[in-house]
Amino acid sequence: MTPITGLDLTGFTEREPGVWTDTTGLVVSVHFFPLVPDLPAPLHETDRLRAGLAQGVASAGGGLIEAVPGAVDGVPAIRQLVKVPLQSRPGQAFLATWTVPKAGCSTVLKIQAAEGATTGMREAMIMAQVGPADYFRPHPYAGGGQLGGLPYHVGDHEQWDAQFPDHPLTLVRAALHRITPTVTLDERFKSLPPFAGPAPQAPGPHAPFPPAPVPQTPLPPAPAKRGWFRRKSS
Protein backbone atom coordinates (compact mmCIF):
# COMPACT_ATOMS: atom_id res chain seq x y z
CA MET A 1 0.00 0.00 0.00
CA THR A 2 1.22 3.47 -0.86
CA PRO A 3 0.09 7.10 -0.54
CA ILE A 4 -0.82 6.94 -4.24
CA THR A 5 -4.61 6.79 -4.03
CA GLY A 6 -5.34 6.73 -7.75
CA LEU A 7 -3.92 6.65 -11.26
CA ASP A 8 -5.29 5.81 -14.68
CA LEU A 9 -4.27 2.22 -15.49
CA THR A 10 -6.40 1.79 -18.59
CA GLY A 11 -4.97 -1.09 -20.61
CA PHE A 12 -3.09 -2.61 -17.66
CA THR A 13 -3.84 -5.81 -15.74
CA GLU A 14 -3.01 -6.23 -12.06
CA ARG A 15 -0.48 -9.03 -11.48
CA GLU A 16 -0.04 -8.58 -7.74
CA PRO A 17 -0.79 -5.78 -5.28
CA GLY A 18 0.85 -2.63 -6.60
CA VAL A 19 2.09 -4.16 -9.88
CA TRP A 20 0.43 -4.03 -13.31
CA THR A 21 1.44 -5.06 -16.84
CA ASP A 22 0.15 -4.47 -20.36
CA THR A 23 0.44 -6.28 -23.68
CA THR A 24 3.45 -4.18 -24.83
CA GLY A 25 5.63 -5.41 -21.96
CA LEU A 26 5.30 -2.38 -19.71
CA VAL A 27 5.35 -2.95 -15.95
CA VAL A 28 3.89 -0.28 -13.67
CA SER A 29 4.48 -0.42 -9.92
CA VAL A 30 3.96 1.83 -6.92
CA HIS A 31 6.12 1.89 -3.78
CA PHE A 32 6.28 3.47 -0.33
CA PHE A 33 9.52 3.79 1.65
CA PRO A 34 9.30 4.78 5.36
CA LEU A 35 12.86 6.12 5.33
CA VAL A 36 14.57 9.44 4.75
CA PRO A 37 14.86 9.52 0.94
CA ASP A 38 18.33 8.67 -0.36
CA LEU A 39 18.30 11.55 -2.84
CA PRO A 40 21.71 13.27 -2.82
CA ALA A 41 20.38 16.84 -2.52
CA PRO A 42 17.17 18.80 -1.97
CA LEU A 43 14.96 19.18 -5.02
CA HIS A 44 15.70 22.88 -5.37
CA GLU A 45 19.46 22.24 -5.68
CA THR A 46 18.99 20.96 -9.19
CA ASP A 47 22.61 20.80 -10.34
CA ARG A 48 23.82 18.95 -7.23
CA LEU A 49 20.81 16.65 -7.30
CA ARG A 50 21.33 15.72 -10.95
CA ALA A 51 25.08 15.20 -10.54
CA GLY A 52 24.60 12.94 -7.53
CA LEU A 53 21.87 10.91 -9.19
CA ALA A 54 23.90 10.47 -12.38
CA GLN A 55 26.96 9.34 -10.43
CA GLY A 56 24.90 6.89 -8.39
CA VAL A 57 23.31 5.31 -11.44
CA ALA A 58 26.66 5.08 -13.24
CA SER A 59 28.24 3.46 -10.20
CA ALA A 60 25.58 0.75 -10.42
CA GLY A 61 26.44 0.14 -14.08
CA GLY A 62 23.53 2.03 -15.62
CA GLY A 63 23.01 5.43 -17.19
CA LEU A 64 20.84 8.38 -16.18
CA ILE A 65 19.15 9.72 -19.31
CA GLU A 66 17.43 12.62 -17.58
CA ALA A 67 16.43 13.93 -14.15
CA VAL A 68 13.80 16.67 -14.14
CA PRO A 69 12.27 18.33 -11.06
CA GLY A 70 8.52 18.68 -11.23
CA ALA A 71 5.39 17.86 -9.28
CA VAL A 72 2.97 14.98 -8.80
CA ASP A 73 -0.52 16.02 -7.73
CA GLY A 74 0.97 19.36 -6.72
CA VAL A 75 3.73 17.86 -4.55
CA PRO A 76 7.40 18.54 -5.47
CA ALA A 77 9.05 15.49 -7.01
CA ILE A 78 11.89 14.37 -9.27
CA ARG A 79 11.36 12.52 -12.55
CA GLN A 80 14.11 10.16 -13.70
CA LEU A 81 14.66 8.15 -16.86
CA VAL A 82 17.29 5.43 -16.41
CA LYS A 83 18.77 2.65 -18.54
CA VAL A 84 20.37 -0.44 -17.04
CA PRO A 85 22.00 -3.51 -18.63
CA LEU A 86 20.06 -6.74 -18.50
CA GLN A 87 21.72 -9.31 -16.28
CA SER A 88 20.64 -12.52 -17.98
CA ARG A 89 21.08 -11.63 -21.66
CA PRO A 90 22.24 -8.83 -23.97
CA GLY A 91 20.14 -5.71 -24.00
CA GLN A 92 18.87 -2.95 -21.77
CA ALA A 93 15.92 -2.18 -19.55
CA PHE A 94 14.51 1.33 -19.28
CA LEU A 95 12.89 2.76 -16.15
CA ALA A 96 10.86 5.94 -15.86
CA THR A 97 10.10 7.05 -12.31
CA TRP A 98 8.65 9.78 -10.19
CA THR A 99 10.05 9.99 -6.68
CA VAL A 100 7.93 12.11 -4.35
CA PRO A 101 10.07 12.73 -1.26
CA LYS A 102 9.03 13.91 2.18
CA ALA A 103 11.20 14.53 5.24
CA GLY A 104 10.95 10.99 6.53
CA CYS A 105 9.54 8.90 3.69
CA SER A 106 8.85 8.82 -0.03
CA THR A 107 6.55 7.29 -2.59
CA VAL A 108 7.63 6.15 -6.06
CA LEU A 109 5.79 5.51 -9.30
CA LYS A 110 7.87 3.29 -11.59
CA ILE A 111 7.31 2.22 -15.20
CA GLN A 112 9.77 -0.19 -16.82
CA ALA A 113 10.26 -2.25 -19.95
CA ALA A 114 13.11 -4.27 -21.43
CA GLU A 115 14.42 -4.88 -24.93
CA GLY A 116 13.39 -8.13 -26.54
CA ALA A 117 15.44 -10.55 -28.59
CA THR A 118 16.46 -7.80 -31.02
CA THR A 119 18.66 -5.21 -29.32
CA GLY A 120 20.57 -2.13 -30.40
CA MET A 121 18.56 -1.38 -33.54
CA ARG A 122 17.44 2.06 -32.39
CA GLU A 123 20.98 3.04 -31.45
CA ALA A 124 22.49 1.75 -34.71
CA MET A 125 19.94 3.51 -36.92
CA ILE A 126 20.29 6.84 -35.11
CA MET A 127 24.08 6.64 -35.19
CA ALA A 128 23.88 6.08 -38.95
CA GLN A 129 21.80 9.26 -39.26
CA VAL A 130 23.89 11.58 -37.07
CA GLY A 131 27.33 10.01 -37.50
CA PRO A 132 29.56 8.49 -34.81
CA ALA A 133 31.23 11.81 -34.01
CA ASP A 134 27.91 13.42 -33.02
CA TYR A 135 26.32 10.37 -31.45
CA PHE A 136 28.15 10.15 -28.13
CA ARG A 137 27.99 13.33 -26.04
CA PRO A 138 29.38 14.47 -22.68
CA HIS A 139 26.89 13.72 -19.96
CA PRO A 140 25.02 16.96 -19.20
CA TYR A 141 25.21 16.27 -15.46
CA ALA A 142 28.91 15.33 -15.42
CA GLY A 143 30.56 18.67 -16.08
CA GLY A 144 31.71 17.87 -19.59
CA GLY A 145 32.63 14.19 -19.43
CA GLN A 146 31.19 10.70 -19.10
CA LEU A 147 30.57 8.95 -15.78
CA GLY A 148 31.13 5.28 -16.50
CA GLY A 149 28.30 2.80 -16.63
CA LEU A 150 26.25 2.96 -19.82
CA PRO A 151 27.33 5.90 -22.01
CA TYR A 152 25.27 9.01 -22.63
CA HIS A 153 24.26 9.49 -26.27
CA VAL A 154 21.70 11.24 -28.46
CA GLY A 155 19.95 7.97 -29.31
CA ASP A 156 18.08 8.21 -26.00
CA HIS A 157 16.66 11.68 -26.75
CA GLU A 158 12.90 12.02 -27.00
CA GLN A 159 13.07 13.52 -30.49
CA TRP A 160 13.70 10.03 -31.92
CA ASP A 161 10.78 8.31 -30.19
CA ALA A 162 8.38 8.83 -33.10
CA GLN A 163 10.69 6.81 -35.37
CA PHE A 164 10.74 3.91 -32.87
CA PRO A 165 7.21 3.73 -31.42
CA ASP A 166 7.60 0.16 -30.13
CA HIS A 167 11.00 0.61 -28.47
CA PRO A 168 10.89 0.15 -24.68
CA LEU A 169 12.39 3.60 -24.10
CA THR A 170 9.63 5.19 -26.16
CA LEU A 171 7.00 3.15 -24.34
CA VAL A 172 8.09 3.95 -20.78
CA ARG A 173 8.54 7.64 -21.52
CA ALA A 174 5.12 7.93 -23.17
CA ALA A 175 3.42 5.95 -20.40
CA LEU A 176 4.87 8.18 -17.69
CA HIS A 177 3.78 11.30 -19.58
CA ARG A 178 0.25 9.87 -19.91
CA ILE A 179 -0.17 8.54 -16.37
CA THR A 180 1.41 11.41 -14.40
CA PRO A 181 -1.51 13.87 -14.69
CA THR A 182 -3.89 11.19 -13.37
CA VAL A 183 -1.97 10.42 -10.16
CA THR A 184 -3.57 11.45 -6.87
CA LEU A 185 -1.91 11.36 -3.46
CA ASP A 186 -3.39 10.88 0.00
CA GLU A 187 -3.91 14.20 1.76
CA ARG A 188 -2.10 12.91 4.87
CA PHE A 189 1.01 12.26 2.81
CA LYS A 190 0.76 15.63 1.08
CA SER A 191 0.69 17.41 4.45
CA LEU A 192 3.89 15.79 5.76
CA PRO A 193 7.01 18.00 6.21
CA PRO A 194 8.90 18.51 2.94
CA PHE A 195 12.17 16.85 2.06
CA ALA A 196 15.02 19.18 3.04
CA GLY A 197 17.99 17.04 2.03
CA PRO A 198 19.67 13.72 2.71
CA ALA A 199 20.08 12.29 6.18
CA PRO A 200 23.21 13.49 8.08
CA GLN A 201 24.77 10.03 8.13
CA ALA A 202 26.60 8.90 5.01
CA PRO A 203 24.01 7.37 2.66
CA GLY A 204 24.58 4.20 0.69
CA PRO A 205 24.83 4.26 -3.10
CA HIS A 206 21.70 5.61 -4.72
CA ALA A 207 19.77 2.84 -6.42
CA PRO A 208 18.81 3.57 -10.04
CA PHE A 209 15.39 2.15 -9.35
CA PRO A 210 13.52 1.27 -6.15
CA PRO A 211 14.04 -2.18 -4.62
CA ALA A 212 11.20 -4.43 -3.53
CA PRO A 213 8.65 -2.69 -1.27
CA VAL A 214 9.46 -2.65 2.42
CA PRO A 215 6.87 -2.70 5.23
CA GLN A 216 5.38 0.75 5.71
CA THR A 217 4.90 2.56 8.96
CA PRO A 218 1.59 4.31 9.63
CA LEU A 219 1.25 7.88 8.46
CA PRO A 220 0.03 10.48 10.95
CA PRO A 221 -3.60 9.78 11.80
CA ALA A 222 -6.14 11.80 9.91
CA PRO A 223 -9.62 11.14 8.61
CA ALA A 224 -9.26 9.28 5.32
CA LYS A 225 -11.83 10.03 2.68
CA ARG A 226 -10.99 6.75 0.88
CA GLY A 227 -8.62 3.83 1.01
CA TRP A 228 -4.94 4.03 0.21
CA PHE A 229 -5.08 2.85 -3.35
CA ARG A 230 -7.88 3.05 -5.83
CA ARG A 231 -7.49 2.26 -9.50
CA LYS A 232 -9.07 4.61 -12.01
CA SER A 233 -10.35 2.90 -15.12
CA SER A 234 -12.26 3.98 -18.11
C-alpha positions, 0 to 999 in steps of 0.5 A: 500500500502506498500514498498513491490513491489513484492513477489511470491504469487503462490497458493494464492488468493487475499481477499482484498488489501494486504491480500491473502489466500491459500487452506491450511489456510495460510494468507499472508499480507503486512503492512506499519507503518509510525512510529518509529519501536517499536523494543526494540533494534537496529538489531545489538544488537541481545541479547537485541533485542531478550530478549525484543521481547520475553518479549513483546510477553510473556506479551501479552500471547504468546510465541516467538519461534525464532527471527533471524536477517537477510535481505529482498532484501538486507535490514537489518530485523528481522525474528520472529516466534510467537505462540499465544492462540486462543481467541474464542476456544482452540488452537494456531495460529502461525505467521511468520514475517519479520519486515524491520525497518527504522529510521521513519517507517517499513514494515512487511511481515506476514504469519499466520495460526491457528490450526483446530478442532484437537489441541495439537497432534504435541506437544503430539507426540513429548513429547512422543518421547523425554520425559516430562523431555526433552520437556520443555526447558528454553527460550533461550532469557530469561537467563535460565528461562521461561517468562510467556505466552505460554511455550518454548518447543522443539515441536516447533523446525524446526527439527520436521516439516517433521513429521507434514507437515500439522501443521500450524507451519510447514506451516507458517515456510515453506511459509516464507522460500519460499517467502522471496527470492522473496520479492522486496522493493521500492528503495525509502524505501531502501534508507531511514535512517537505524533504530538506535534504539527505540524512546526516549520516553517510548514505549508501549508493543511490539505487537507479530504481527502487528495490522491492517494497518494504513494510510501511509505517503508519502515516500520521492519523487523519480522517481518510476520505478513501482507502490508500489505493484506488485504481481509475479505469475507463 
